[in-house]
Every structure is written in C-alpha cells, then in structure tokens.
Amino acid sequence: MEDLTLDADLIFEDRLTKLEKIIQLSQQEVERTSAIAKDASNKAQLAVEQAKEAENAAEKAIKKLKYATKQLKDAKVMKIAQKKASKKSAIKRAKKMAKNKKADTSAA
C-alpha cells in the first residue's frame, strides 16, 4: 500500500514538475512575443511619424510649386507686355523720326 502511495506521489510530483516547466516556457514565450510586439509597435509609430513628415514635406513642395507656377505665369505676362510696349515705343520712335525727316526735308 505504501508503494502505491509512493508511486502516486511520484506521478503527482512528475506531473507537477512538467506543468511548472510548461508554465515557465509559456512565460518565456509571452515575454518574447511581448518584446516583439513592443518592437513592432515602436517601428509602426516611427513609420507613422515619418509618414507625417513626408506628408508635410509634400505639402510644402506643392505650395512651392504653386508659387513657382504663378511666378512663371506672371513672367510670361510681363514678357508679352514688354514686347507690346516695345513695339509701341518702336512705332512711336519711327513716327517721330519720320516726322523729323519731313521737317528736315521741308526746311531744306
């Protein structure tokens, strides 16, 4: 009878030891996966921050592009206006010169 009790105690101790090992391994696995999850969370947070920075940079680039486009358009308008003004002044000069030549020829 004592042997049965001794065997039962050994079986119980053996099972208890196995369960303690399983619990210990499970705790280690939880710690490992928690560390992996934390690392992944940090990387995701960094990626979000970088995405926000990239978005801000893109918005600034869009604003600069719009400003540059407006300046280019204004420059084209100014160039056209200068050409027209140049033509008008050339016409005025030509008329003036023609008038002066008439006056010179009529005085002679």
C-alpha positions as MATLAB code, in Angstrom:
seq = 'MEDLTLDADLIFEDRLTKLEKIIQLSQQEVERTSAIAKDASNKAQLAVEQAKEAENAAEKAIKKLKYATKQLKDAKVMKIAQKKASKKSAIKRAKKMAKNKKADTSAA';
ca = [
       0.000    0.000    0.000;
       2.864    2.267    0.785;
       4.269    1.562   -2.660;
       1.040    2.722   -4.266;
       1.095    5.924   -2.241;
       4.761    6.416   -3.097;
       4.042    5.767   -6.791;
       1.088    8.165   -6.713;
       3.258   10.818   -5.051;
       5.993   10.335   -7.663;
       3.472   10.554  -10.508;
       1.973   13.665   -8.935;
       5.426   15.256   -8.484;
       6.358   14.337  -12.056;
       3.183   15.921  -13.426;
       3.680   18.952  -11.211;
       7.261   19.373  -12.481;
       6.083   19.051  -16.100;
       3.349   21.632  -15.522;
       5.845   24.016  -13.901;
       8.146   23.638  -16.933;
       5.210   24.290  -19.276;
       4.277   27.392  -17.275;
       7.886   28.603  -17.292;
       8.177   28.060  -21.064;
       4.847   29.807  -21.567;
       6.031   32.800  -19.532;
       9.222   32.966  -21.573;
       7.195   32.807  -24.784;
       4.892   35.566  -23.521;
       7.902   37.750  -22.661;
       9.456   37.087  -26.061;
       6.268   37.809  -28.000;
       5.625   40.890  -25.854;
       9.086   42.188  -26.727;
       8.434   41.508  -30.416;
       5.058   43.249  -30.218;
       6.585   46.253  -28.452;
       9.333   46.478  -31.062;
       6.766   46.255  -33.858;
       4.678   48.939  -32.162;
       7.705   51.247  -31.892;
       8.555   50.668  -35.550;
       4.957   51.344  -36.569;
       4.918   54.542  -34.537;
       8.174   55.637  -36.168;
       6.722   54.844  -39.587;
       3.651   56.961  -38.813;
       5.858   59.862  -37.724;
       7.944   59.558  -40.884;
       4.787   59.428  -42.983;
       3.559   62.644  -41.332;
       6.915   64.311  -42.033;
       6.756   63.159  -45.637;
       3.213   64.473  -45.940;
       4.282   67.860  -44.560;
       7.219   67.958  -46.956;
       4.899   67.120  -49.849;
       2.504   69.904  -48.843;
       5.391   72.387  -48.719;
       6.572   71.201  -52.127;
       3.056   71.672  -53.526;
       2.941   75.219  -52.156;
       6.353   75.993  -53.670;
       5.240   74.521  -56.987;
       2.077   76.642  -56.995;
       4.123   79.751  -56.163;
       6.673   78.966  -58.886;
       3.880   78.312  -61.397;
       2.296   81.671  -60.537;
       5.636   83.433  -60.913;
       6.199   81.755  -64.277;
       2.749   82.815  -65.447;
       3.404   86.379  -64.255;
       6.773   86.386  -66.040;
       5.140   85.259  -69.289;
       2.534   88.014  -68.979;
       5.289   90.563  -68.315;
       7.260   89.332  -71.319;
       4.214   89.725  -73.577;
       3.527   93.168  -72.112;
       7.148   94.204  -72.682;
       7.002   93.025  -76.294;
       3.829   95.036  -76.879;
       5.291   98.075  -75.127;
       8.499   97.687  -77.128;
       6.515   97.545  -80.370;
       4.517  100.616  -79.389;
       7.622  102.591  -78.477;
       9.306  101.459  -81.702;
       6.286  102.649  -83.650;
       6.326  105.978  -81.790;
      10.043  106.387  -82.455;
       9.551  105.576  -86.111;
       6.720  108.082  -86.393;
       8.808  110.699  -84.613;
      11.772  110.027  -86.880;
       9.536  110.175  -89.922;
       8.074  113.465  -88.706;
      11.571  114.840  -88.077;
      12.701  113.805  -91.532;
       9.700  115.562  -93.077;
      10.554  118.655  -91.125;
      14.206  118.416  -92.178;
      13.357  117.913  -95.830;
      10.772  120.688  -95.905;
      13.198  123.130  -94.265;
      15.856  122.420  -96.863;
];
